[in-house]
């Protein structure tokens, strides 16, 4: 009985930690890249023009981050539903 409780608890904790780690990693990468582009674009007119290329990359990465968030939400819902079903059907 105790082992089953720990098993159900560990599943939920690992699911939450995985979701939090994925969200944090994406935001940290966007923050680092944004600071890098900001410093480049403040260095002068030529660097401002050259800084538009990484800026486009950041915009594209933001779209990718949105797609990843959608997939993460689907995985979270499916796994949460599965865990709830397993918890209710104690066979």
Buried (B, 14 or more C-beta within 10 A) or exposed (E): EEEEEEEBEEBBEEBEEBBEEBBEEBEEEBEEBBEEBEEBBEEEEEEEEBBEEBBEEBEEBEEEBEEBBEEBEEBBEEBBEEBEEBEEEEE
